[in-house]
Amino acid sequence: MKSHTLCAARLMRTTALGVSLAIAASAVPAYAQDSADDTATVDDSADSEIVVTAQGRAQRLADVPVAISAVNAETLQNSGANDIRQLNQVAPSLLVSSTGSEANGSARIRGIGTVGDNPGLESSVPVFIDGVYRSRSGIGLNELGEIDRVEVQRGPQGTLGGRNSSAGLISIYSKKPEFNFGATAEATYGNYDYFRLGGSITGPISDTIAARLDGIWVKRDGFLRDTTNNTDVNDRDRYFVRGQLLFEPTDALSIRLIADYTFRDEKCCGAIYIDNSVNPYIGNLNNVANPLSTGSVPPANGNNIINVLRDLGQPLAAFSQGYGRNLSVSPGRSYAGETKDYGFSGQIDYDFGGATLTSITGYREYRSGQADDLDYGAVDILYRGESDDAYRQFHTFTQELRLQGEAFDGTLDWLVGGFYANEKLTVRDNLRFGTQYGRFAACRLISGGALAALYSPTSPGCVAARPAAFGAASPAIYAALDQLDGISDKGSINDRYRQNDTNWALFTHNIVHITDRLDLTLGVRYTHDKKKFAADFTNDNQACVNVQNLVGGFLTTPALAAVSGGLVGLACQGNSTAELNGVSIKDSRSEDEWTGTAILSYKPIDDLLVYASFARGYKAGGFNLDRSALKNPIQVFNGAPTTTFAAVGGAQALVSNLQFDPELVNSYELGAKYSTGPFSLGLTFFRSDFKNFQLNTFNGSVFLVQTVNGCSSDLNGADRDQSKFATAPNFNAAAAATGACPAGDVSYGVRTEGFELEASLVPARDFRVAAGLTYANTKYRSNLVGNSSGAPLDQALRLLPGNNLSNAPELVATGSFTWTPEIGGSGLSGLVYVDGRLTSDYNTGSDLFPQKEQDGYAIFNARVGLRGPDEKWGIELWAQNIFNKQYAQVAFNSPFQEGGVSGDFADPQYPGGRQIFSMFLAEPRTYGVTLRGKF
């Protein structure tokens, strides 16, 4: 059997992608940096000092000049963390949320993150598990098993290994196999019929091989109720298993092999309408005999879209339920989905004596399929089919090599390395109009325009009579309405997107010890990224082409142009057109970028470190995997000629519209750390400027991917919404032409700046306190353009200039305390744990419509328990969100549910006009009891 001394020596050699540290205090904020060694030592006494090997040598935590929030296993357990979302409670600069699909959950640091569910966008804050890059940060929303610690690194990363990141990264480290036998078991029951069973076992197989096996099973009812189809939504039904082998044949060689598998069969993610305090001009919901229903012109303060939904079967109570959790779902539609996530990795560390070589090899497969009722209402407008027909799938291979050592008698700590990744992404989609879409679209057009007096939701084409309202054009207009009304269960059938991404990089990270108190750190990275893209489209919505042929020539008057344009736009909504049936497109793009970091750090006294740093960060560009971004040229606007895909050379001629540029950032920090053992305090001032900030937003009809930049010259308001200053229109229609910027004046478009304050106190062994405060002023510049060439910003984003980014609260405070008192001399101990997160107001929508504002709130978790001698057993009562705070993760434009295409009233307070809004709710209060055993 290996001795404890030998095991400790080997653990000190073992390395992984990021820094490692052991934390003496629960929820103690830590500061570190990626390193070649992933182990650290710490005394658990009250006056202990955290020691890390973050820069290739053992250092006190306070000596490392880079900021990280690190959370150990005990804090994760006490806070009830099963995935990375719970890190919000203990890391004030982090916000993790999920919306329409957990497969693309978003993590943000200092207000910066990747927005939306489009898998074509890489993560601004990627996730690494045991040193292996995961394709998208939403993968971290899976069960994590037995975890040693989680580290949240802030600011651009890349010169120490792994994939580039522009805003930060989350590194998760699982517990390793041990050469001493041990086992754990856990059983939890909570409200919503929550069951969770977990366990682990570890021990030696021989003198040189140790093994570990972790497993978790979870089942829970949903937080939302689909009363139409009598089922829960946002439920849990998953299991996770991970096996590991640790092979240490000599003191110089360590090999760690890991394989894991996750399966989820769950319904996600339902949304509710925001109530009538936000969805304005609903009128009297109890007045069934609305004037619009009798054929009258809609009242000046009415909302025609509400009336159409009501007349087609939407219960009006859904618009006034507040934070009620009963969903409006179309009959027969489902949120059912399946996720499989599995793979293996191997880490080899070899100590040559003067240098250490580390190799991390990983292969991952991830497939997530999900059906959706995408109108989020009872009227069957838009849906996505079962998960076998609509999914995203990643096959990812990564290889990292690092060589690290010392030179010049310890004056230089050097590191050189390389990284390679090949990611094959397949997206299959079958986005379909629902069975009521045609009637809904026709009524939406009739009720909101010149034909409002003819509105009849029970009549063909939604018109009660067919007078010659447009003279000779009338027969074609009515025929087009019939075509529109006839759209039922049409749309894409089997769209497929394929992207092959090859990424490789060379990097070096070096620390020069100029004196005993002055260090200079220099790192540089060269990255090459190449993406090959192809897509095949199938579609059976022939009505789009038919309507275009019927009304395309009627442009003689503004009224005819408006009605004709509305008919074509609704028939081809979301770019759902049979013109793309059988069409294939392809494209490729390549990028080469230099990034790096420089840090100067100084210790004026032993307990104080001050430093200044600069980092250049990068996130790759790519392709918008949503065909609506092809910008279907079929348009009819006030005399402009109609056109078709064929007229512009086919869809292939427009494929460049799918591309977006890489995101670049220049980041600056000034920091200070003070530590005297039981007390530590860290203060960081930061500023980061982002160019080509990648923004994904849903405008109610299509998904837009816009790279946002700023203009140093004054655009005189030409890029922004004018509704605050004029009654009509709701936006500056001329901005498409006037909002451009000379290419030479284009620079960063987003800036985040502020400070982070973190403190911890361990006055006694059984009492620990931590607190954090982040002020992040994360804003768009006052003059914005849509790309690096200075093209105008898309007018769906007209509210962005000068405003804070979405999901970027200016102030966040976190705090926790843990008390584990001994109970008499019996060996028993207690547990009292509380943590909290206080957040200021912020907007949850990427287009910043004021209807999507979220007021500030506070979330608290608590846990009390009793533990046996040496914590061999324990019983704990717990609650999360103990005050049952109700709030929205994200609010969004209800798909296709904006007012009529013409005749919309101007509303200075609500620039969305008659658009209806929905929201994805956060989790309610949960509580339960957990039994633990340790052997």
N, C-alpha and C positions, 0 to 999 in steps of 0.2 A: 504494500500500500504506500502511496506517496505520502510523504510527511507534509504537515501543514506549512512548514517553511518553504518546501520545494514548490507546493501549489501556489503560495503567495508570490514566489519569485517568478513563476511562469505567468501568473495573471498580470504582473507588472509589465510583461513583454507584449501581451496580446493587444492587438490594435484593431481599430475600426475607423469608419469614415470620419466621424466627428470626435469631439472632445468627450471625455467621460469624467464624471466626478461623482463621488459619493457625498451625500448631503447629511449633515448631522441633524439639522432641524427640519421639521415638517414645514413644507411650503417656503423654505428659505430661498429667496431669489439668488441665483448664482451667475457668475460671469466667467466665460471661458471661450475657447476658440478651437476649431478643428485641430486635431493632432494625430500623430502617428501612434499614440498609446491611448487606450480607452479605459485605463484603470486609474484609480486614485486611492489614497489612504486617508483615513480620518479617525480621530479619537472621538468617541461619543460622549465625552464628558462635557460639562456645561461650558467650559472655557476652551473647547476644542477649536482648531483652525482647519478649515477645509483645504486640503492639499490636492492639487490637480497636476496632471502632466500635459497640460493643454498645448504647450509649445515645445514639446519634445523633452522636457525635463520636469522634475518634481518642483512645483511652485505653490506657494500659498495662493488661494483663490484671488485674494486682493492684489496679487502681482500680475494678473493677466489683463492686458489692455483692450479687451473686446467684450461687448455685452451679450449675455445669454440669460434667459430665464430658465432655470432647470428645476424639475420637479421629481422627487424621488418616489419610490414605490409606496412608501407609507402615506404620503400626501395623496397620491393617486387613489389609493384604497379608501382613505378617509373621505375624500371628496366625491367618491362614487363614480370615478371615471372609468368607463369601459371603452371609450374611443376619444379622439382628440378634441371633441366639442367641450368636454368638461374642463379642458385646460383654460378656457375663458375665465374660470373662477380664480385662478392663481397666477395668470400672466396678463397684466393689464394692457400690454401693447398688442395682444393677440385677440382676434375675433374670428371664430369658426362658425359657419352657418351652412344650411342646406336648404334647397328650394324644391324645384320640380323633380329633381332626381338626386338621390344621395350619391350616385356614381360620380357626380361632378361637384360635390360640396366644396365650398370656397373657404380658404384661410386667408386672413388679412393681418398684416403687421404694420403698425403705425398708420393705419387707414388705407394701405395699399394691398390689393389682391386682385385675382382674376375673377371677373364677374360673369355669371351666366352658366348655362348648362351645355355650352357648345364644346365638344371634345377636341375640336381643332385648336383650341387655345391651351397652351401649357400653363402650368401654375406659377404665379409670381412667388408663392411660398410652397415649394415642393415638400413632399414627405419622403424621408428615408427611414427604413426599418432595418436594423442591424447592418447599416452601411449600404443597403441596396436601394437604389432609386425606384420609387413607385410612380407610375405614369401620370397620375393625377392625384391631387391632394384629397379628393373625396374617398380614395381607397383607405385613408386613415380613419374613416368612419366605421370600419369593420371592428369586430372584437380584436383586442390586442393580446389577450392571454397574460401570463405572468411577466410583468415589466420591471426592469431594474430602474429605469429612469427615462424621462423625456426632456429634451432640450429644445428650446425655442431660440434660434439665433436670429438676431435682428440686423437688417441691412444686407447689402449685396454679398454673395458668397461665391466661391469658386476656386480660389488659389490654393486650397488645401485638398481638393479632390471632389469627386462626384459631379453632378450636373450643375450648370449655372443656375443662379437664382437672382432675381432683381430686387426682391424686398426682404428676403430672409428664408429660413427653412426650419422644418420640424424634424428632429432626429429622435427616433424611438429605439430604445435598446432593450431587448428581452433578457431575461435571466439566463445565465449560462448553465450548462451541466456542471455538477460538482462531484468531487471524488469522495465525498461523505454522503451516506444515504440520507434522504429527506423526502417528505411528502406533505402536501397540503390538500385540504378539501374545503369547499364552501357551498352552502345552500342558502338561497335567498327567496323570500316570498314578499310580494308587495301588492299595492292596489293595482287595478286594471289586470288582475290575475297574472301578475308578473312572477315568473319562475326563472331562476338562474342557478345552474349547477356548474361548478368548476372544480378542477383538481389538477395536481401536478405530482410528478414523481421524478426523482433524480438520484443518481448514485453511480458507483464504479462498475464497469464491466470487466476491467482488468487493471493492472497497475498503471497502464498508459491510456486507457480509454474510459471516459465517463459519458453518461447519456442522460437525457431529460425528455419528458413527455408532458405536454400541457393540453388540456381539453376544456371546452366550455360549451354549454347548451343553454339557450335562452328562448323563452316563449312568453308573449305578453299580448293582451288585447290592444286594439288601436286606441289612440287618443281622439280619433274622429269617427263619426258614425254616418255611414251611408244608409239613410233611412229608406231610400228608393229600392235599393237592392238588398237591404237587410244584412249588411256586413260592416265590419270595422275597417278602418283605413289608418295608416301609420302604425301598424302593429309590429311585433317582433316574432320571428320564427327562424332561428339560425343556430348553426353550430360551427365550432372552430377547433382544429387540432394542429399541434405543432410538435415535431420531433427533432431532437438535436443529438449530435455526437461531437465530443471533444477529444481529440487525439493528440497526446503530447509524448512522443517517443523519446525525445531528448530535451535537455534544457534549452536548446536553441530553436526548436521547431514546435509550432502549435498549429493544429488544423481544426477548424470548427465547421461542421456541416449542419445545415438547417433545411428542413422541408415543412411546409404548412399547407393547410387546405381550409377554406372558408366556404360555406354554403348558406344562402339566404333565400327564403321563399316568403316574401312579404309584399304588402300592398302600400305603395308610396307614390306620390305624396299629394294628399288632398288639400284644397284651398277653399276659403269661404269669401263671399262678397264682403267688402268693407261696408259698414252700415251707412244709413242715409245722412249721418253727420259728415261723411266724406264724399259719398256719391250724391252730388247735389241735384236739386231740381227734380226729385222723384215725384213730387206732388203728393196728393192725398192718397196714401196707399190703400185706404179703406174705401175709396170711391171707385167701385168697379165700373160705373158708367162714366168713364173718363171721356171728355169731349172728343178725343182722338178716335175712340172706338165707334163713334157715330158718323165718322167721315169728316169732321170739322178740322180746320187747320189747327195744328197743335198750339196750345197756349204759349205765351211768351216765356213763361217760367217753367215750361214742361220739359220732359226728357223723353223724346220719342223712342229711344232704345229700351227704356224701362217698359213702356207701353207695349212694344212689340214682344218683348220677352214674356210679359204677363199674358198677352193674348194667345201665345203659343204654349202656355202651360207652366211658366216659372212661378212658383209660389212667391208672392210679394214679401212674405215674412222673412225670406232669406236676406232681404236688404235692410232689415232692422234688427237682426239677432245679435248685434254686437260681436262679442267674442264667443258666442255659442259654437259648439263643435258638431252640429248637425250639418252634413254636407248636402248640397244640391247636386245630384248626379243623374245623368240621363239613364233611362231604363236599359239594362243590358250592358252598360259600359263598366269598365273595371280599371283599377290601379294595380292589378296583380303584376308581380315581377319576380324574376329569379336572378341571383348573382352568384357567380363562382369565381373565386380568387385563389390561385394556388401557384406554387413555385418552389424553387430551392436556391440555396446560396452556399458558397464555400469560401471561407476566409483562411488564408495561409499566411503565417508570420514566421519569418526566419531571421535569426540574429547572427549576422556575420562576425560580430565582435565590434567592428568599427562602424557598422551601419545596420539598419533593420529594413528588410524587404517585406512589404505587405501586398497581398493579392486578394481582391474581393471579386468573385464571379457570381453573377445572379441571372436567373431566368424566371420570368413571371408570365402567367397567363391570367387575364382578367376579362370576364364577360358579364355584362349586366344588361338584361332585357326588361322592359317595363311597358305595360299597357297604360293608357291615359284617357281620361275624359277631359280633354284639354280646354273645353269652354268653361269648365268648373261650374256648370249650372245644369238645371233640369232639362232645358231645351237642347236637343241633340244637334249641336253645331259643328263640333270638331272632335276627332278622337284619334287615337293611335292604337293599333291592333295588339294582339297578345304578344307576350315577350319573345316567343320564338320567331316572330316576324319583325320585330323592332328591337334592335340591340346595338350595343357598342362593345367591341372586343379588341383587347390589346395583347400582343405578343412582344415581350420586351426582353432583350438580352443586354447585359451590361458587364463590362470588365474594367476594373481599376487596378493600377499598379502604382505603388509608392516606394521610394527609397529615401530613408531619412538617417541622418547622423550628425556628427560634430566635426569641426575642423579648427585649426589654429589654436590648439589647447583650450577648446571650449568657447573661443570668442565668437564662433559662427555656428548656429544651429541651422542646418540646411535640409531641404526637402525638395525632391523632384518627383514628378509623376505623370501619368497619362490616364485618360479615361476614354472608353468607347461604349457607345450605345446604339443598338438597332431596335427601333420600335415600329411594329407593323400594326396599324390601326384600321379596323373595318367597322363601318357604321351601316346598318341596314335600317331602312325607315319605310313606313307605310302610313304616312299622315293622310287622313281621309276626312272629307266633309261628312257630317252626320246626316241622318235621315231627314232632319228638319232644316238643314242649311238653306236649301233653295227657297223655301217659303220665308224663312227668316231674312235672307238677303233681299228678297223682293220687297217684303214689308219694310225693311230698314230703309230701302231706297224711296219707296212711295211715301212713307210717313215723314221723311226728312226733307222733301223737296217740293218741286212745283206741282206734283200730282197728289199732294196730301189729302185733298178733298175726296179722292177716289179710294182712300185706304179701306181695305176690307180683308182682314186676315183669314177669313174662311173662303175667300174666292180665289180662283186660279189667278196667278200672277199678283195676288194681293190687291186686285182692283175690282171694284163692284160694277163699274160700267166703263165703257171704252169710247168716250167721245173723241172727236178729231182734235185733240188738244194741241197737236203739233202739225196740223195740216197733212201734207203728203207724207211726212215722216211717221205719222201715227201708227200705221199698220206694222212697220218695222219695229217701232218702239215696243208695241204690245207683244209682238212675236218674240222679241228679245226677252221681255219680262217672263213669258211662258218658258223660254229656254232656261232662264235663271231659276225660276220656280221649280223646274224639273230636276235640278241637281240634288241627288240623294245618294249617299254612300258612294261618292266619287272622289278621286284624287290619286295620290301616288299609290302604287301597288307593291313595288319592290325596288325602291331606290337603294343603290349601294355606293358608298364612298370608300375608297381605299387610299391610305397614305402610308408611305414607307419613309421613315425618318432615320438617317444615319448621322450620328453626332460623334465627333472625336475631339479630344483636347489634349494639350500639353501644358503643364503648369509647374510652377516652382514657388516655394514659400520659405523665406529665410529671415532669421533673426540675428542681428549683429549686436553683440554686447559691447557697446562703445566704452562704457565704464561699468563699475559695479551697480550704478544707479540709473544709467541711461542706456536705453535700447532703441534700435531702429529695425523695424520689420518691413521687408519689401517682398511683395508677391506679384506675379504676373501670370496670365493665362491666355493662350491662343485657342480659339474654338472654331471649328468648321462644322456647319450644319447644312445638310441637304435633304430636301423633302421632295418626293415624287408623289403626285396626286392623280387619281383617276376616279371617274364617277359614271354610273349608268343610271338612266332614269326610265321609269315606266309610269304611265298615267292614263286614266280612262275618262278624264273630264273634258269630253268633246264640247260641252256647252260653252266653254271659254272661247273656243275658235268660232263656234256658231254665232255667238253674240257679237263677236268682233265683226264678222262678215255682215251681220244684219245692220248694225248701227254705225260702222266705221266711217261712212261717208257723210253722216248728218252733222255738219259742223257750221251750219249757216248762221246760227244765232248762239249767243252765250247760253241760253236756256237749253237748246238742243245739245250743245257741247257738254254741258254739265250732266244732263241725264244720260247721254251716250257714254260719257266717261265713267259715270257711276255704274252703269250696267256692265261695261267691260271690266272695270276694277273689281266688282263683286263677283262676277263669274270667274275671274282669274285670281281671286284673292289668295295671297300667300304664294303667288307664282304657281298655282296649281292649274296647269294647262296641258292639254293633250299634245300641244306642239312639241313638248319635250319627250313624248312617248317614244321609246326606242333610241333616244339620243345618248351618245357617250362623249365625254370630254376628258381631257388630261392636261397636266401642266407640271412644272417643276420649279423649284427655287433653291438658291444656294446662298449661304452667308458665311463670312469670315470676320471674326471680331476679336479684338484685343481688350482684355479687362485686367484689373489688378488692384492692388491695395498698398498703402504706405502708412505706417504707424510710428509715431515717435512717443515714447513713454519715459517717464522720469519719476523717481521716488525721492522726494525731498527729505522725508523721514521714513522710518521703517514701516509705519502703519498707514502711510498715505501714498497712493499712486495717482498721477495725473497723466493724461495722454491726449494726443490729437491724431486724427486719422482721416484718410481719404480713400474711397473705394469707387471703382468703376464697375457697374454691373450690367448684366445683359440677360434678356429672355428672348428666345428665338421667335421669329415671325412664322407665318404659316398660311393655312387655307381655312376659310370659313366653311365648315361642313354643313351648310344649309343652302339649298339651291335658290332660295329667294334672293340671295345675294348676287345672283346673276343679273339682277335688275331687268326683269322682263321689259322689253322696250314697248310693249303694247300700251299705248297711252292715248287719251283723247282729252286735250285741254285747250279750250278757247281758241279753236282754229288751228292748233298744231296738227300736222298730218299724223295719221295712224301709221304704225309700222309693225313688223313681225320679226321673229328671230331670223327667219330666212333673209329679210331685207337688210340685216346687219351682218350677214355672213354666217348665221347659225350661232348656236350656243357656245361653240368653241371660240368664236371671236370675242365673247364676253367673259371668258374664263378668268382673265386677269382681275376681274372685279372680286373674285373670291380671295385674292391674296391680301395679306396685311404684313406690315413691316415689323422688324424686331424692336423690342422695347429696350431702351438704354437709360441708364441712370448714373448720375454723379452724386455721391453721398459723402457728407462731411460730419465728423463727430468730435466733440470735446467731452472728456469724461474725467471723473475723479472717483476713487474708491478708498474708503477708510474702513479699517478692520482692526479690532482689538480682541479677537477671539469670540466672546459671547455676543458681541455687537458688531454689526456691519452695516455700512451705508454706501450706496452707489448713486451717482448723479451723472446723467448723460444728456448733453445737448446735441441735437441732430438737425440736419437739413439734407433733403434729397430732392433732386430735380429729375423728372422723368420726361424723356422725349419719346414720341411714338407710343404713348401710353395706350395699351390695348384695352378697348372698351367694347363689351358685348351687351346689347340691350334689346329688349323686345318692345316694339312700338305699337303693339296691339294687332298687327298684321304679320310682320316678318321680323326675323332676328337680324340686327345690324352689327357688324364688327367694324368699329371705327378706330383708327389710330389718331389720338388727340395730341395736337401740338399747339404751341403758342406763337404769337406774332409780336415782334418787338415794336412794330409800327401800330398806330392807333387805327382800329377799324371803325371807330365812331358808332359803335353799337350795331354795325351791319351783320354781326355774327349771332345776335341774340334775340330773344323773345321781345316783342314790342307791345304785348297785350297790356302791360302795366301802364302804358302811356296812350293807348288808343283803344277804341271800342271794337274795331275790326281791322284786319282779320286777327285771329288768335296768335299769329306769329308773323314775323317779318318775311313775307313771301319773296322779297327782292334779295334776301341774303344768299340765295343760291348763286347769284351773280356777283353781289357786292361784298360777300364775306371772304373773299380771297386775300392772300398775303403774298408779297414777293418772296420767292424761294429763298433769297439771301437773308430775309428777316425771320425765318422760321427757327424756333429753338424749343426749349422745354415747354410742355403744356400743363404739367402737374407738379406741384411742390408740396412736400410734407416737411414740416419743421416744428420743433417743440423740445420737450425735455421728458426724461423718465427718471423717477426717483423710486428706489427700492431699499428697504431696510429690514433687518431681522434682529431679533433679540432672543437669546437663550439664557435667561437669568438663573435657571436651575435645570437639572436633568429632566424633570418631568413637566416643564412649562416652556412652550415655544410660541413666539409671536412673529408674524411677518406682515408687511404692508407694502403696497406699491401704488404709485400715481403716475399716470401718463397724460401729458398734454400734447396733443398732435393737431396742429392746424394744417389740415390736408385739403388743399384747394386747387381748383383749376385757375389758370391765368385769366385775366380779364378779357384778353383778345385771343380767340381760339380758331384754329383751322383743322381740317380733317386729315391731313397727312403731311409728310415732310416736304412735299412740293408746294404746299400752301393752298391746296384746294379748299373750298368752303366746307364748313362743318355741316353734317346732315342736320336738317331742321328738326328732326325728332329730338335732337339734343340741344335745342335752342336755349334751354335754361342753364346750361353748364357754365358759361363764362362767369368767372369771379366767385363761384359758389363752392361750398365744401363737397367733396366726393361722397358718394353713397356709402352707407355703412361705415362711416368714419366719424364717430363721436369725438368731440374735441377733448373731453375729459373722461377718464376712466380711473376709478380707484378700486383696488382690491385689498383684502385683508384676511387673515386667518389666525386662529390661535388653537393650540393643542395642549390639553392638560391630561397627563397620564399618571395620576397619583397612586402611590402604593396604598393598599388597604390593609392596615395592621401588619402583622408579621407572617401572614399566611401565604405570602407569595402572590396573592391576588392583586390586580391593578385595575383601575378604571380608565375610561376614555371619555373625554369631552372635547368635541371638535366642532368648530363653526368657521365657515368661510363666507365671504360676501363680495359681490361685484356691483359697483355703482357706476352707471353710465349716463352721460348727458344726452340731450336730444340729438337725433341725426335723421337723415333721410334714407329710406331703404331702397329707393328706386334709382337705377342708373341714369334715368333721364331727369331725375330731380323734380318731378312734378310734386307740387305741395301736398297733394292728396296722400303721398307716400311717406309723410313725416311720421316719425316715431318719437313720442315723448320719452324723456329720461326715465330710468327705472332702476330698481335695485333687486338683485337676486341673492338669496341666502340659502346655504345648505347647512345641515347640522347632523351630528352623529354622537350617540352616547352608548357606552358599552361596558361590559365587565369581562376581564380576561383572567385566565388561570395562570398558575406558575409557569414562567418562561414562555408565556403566551401560547401554551399548548392547545388551548381552546379559547373561544370567545363568543359572546353573544352581543349583537349591536342592534340598536334601533336607529333608524336613519330617515331623513326626509330631504328631498331636493326641491328647490323653489318653494320653501316652506310657507311663504305668504301668498302662494298661488298667483303671482304676478302674471297678468295676461298681456302679451305684446306680440308684434309681428316680426318675424325674421326678415321677410321681404314682402313688400306690396308691389303689385304689377297691374298693367293694363289687362283687363279681362279680354281674352282673345276674340277679335272680330266684333266686340261689343262697344264700339264707339257710335256716336249719333249718325244721322243720315249723312250721306256724302255731300249734300249741299244744304244750305239753309241753317247750318249750325250757328247758334248764337255766340257772341263774344262774351267771355266771362273773365274779367281782369283778375279775380281772385283764384279761379281754377282754370288754368290755361289748357286743360284737357278737354274743355268744352263739355260735350255730352258723353265722353268716355266713361265707362263703368270700370270700377277697380276691384280687385280681389287681393287676398293676402294669404301667405303661408304662416301659420301660427307657430309660436314656440311651444315647448312642452309645458303642460300644467304641473301642478304639485304632484309629486310622487312620494310614497313612503312605504316602509316595510321593515322586515327583520332579517338579519343575516347571522348564520351560525358558521363558525370557522373552526378548523382543526389543523394542527401541525404536528408532524411526527418526525 
